Amino acid sequence: MNFRKKINQKYNLNRQSKSLNQTWMKDVGYDESPNYKENLGLPHLEDFLQVTSKSIDFVKICTDQVLKYPENWIKKKVLKYKKYNIKTYLDHTYFLEAYNLNSVEEAIIYGSQLGFDYFEFMSTYNDIPDKDLLNWINICKRNNLKILYEHHPEKNWSSKNNNFTNSDKIISMLKIFFENDAEKLVLDHDEFELQSNHEVNNYDEIISYLSLDKICFEVTSPKEGETIWIKNLEDYFKLFGFNINVSNIMPSQVLYVNKLRLNSKNC
């Protein structure tokens, strides 16, 4: 075995299909200042992915880009990710924007036309009838969009309250999606924080219901604090293990997450 092959083996640089150890990245646009300090334009993205692509599994392209940037530019960005076998998805804010415009069906079709792989729904706390959700799920399937589902505390949907949601209710809301081929549940960091503040942890029941490989834990964006995401990772890894899936990872954080996972194997 030559030196480069040994390095690839030691640092797990040979990309393999996996359902755990996934890193999901956040791709922000040019209009995010002062909330974010890093952006991915098309030339920079190509250079970035040549180095990091083996460490990225999914990427969400933030909704402002999808809705406000030139359509051909977005299509080129999606294609660049596909070139490196990274799955692209429309964030839950895209669904929320479409819902507020009474245009979810049109938004699904448009997302498919842009070349996205996945459409992400969010928790709606029974405000939307199951028949409507099922209709949208089927529209996704007809337009070759796979399904993701993100659970948020109720305040992120309707600003009603700031309470954690018990596990039975979380499971009842996700059922319709996973009974219709949703691939992953994303657990929003606000829910984790709420549960921690109330000294509650609903996650064992959810993990038991779905299995760990179907769950992705979201970290906090840098706009809410420069280093909170590191604390989130430490908490998640301590509770659920280093092989969990994590999301909302900024480009500059991708290789650090990979390093944490690798270091854990040497402890």
Order of alpha helices (4+ residues) and beta strands (2+ residues): alpha-beta-alpha-beta-alpha-alpha-beta-alpha-alpha-beta-alpha-beta-alpha-alpha-beta-alpha-alpha-beta-alpha-beta-alpha
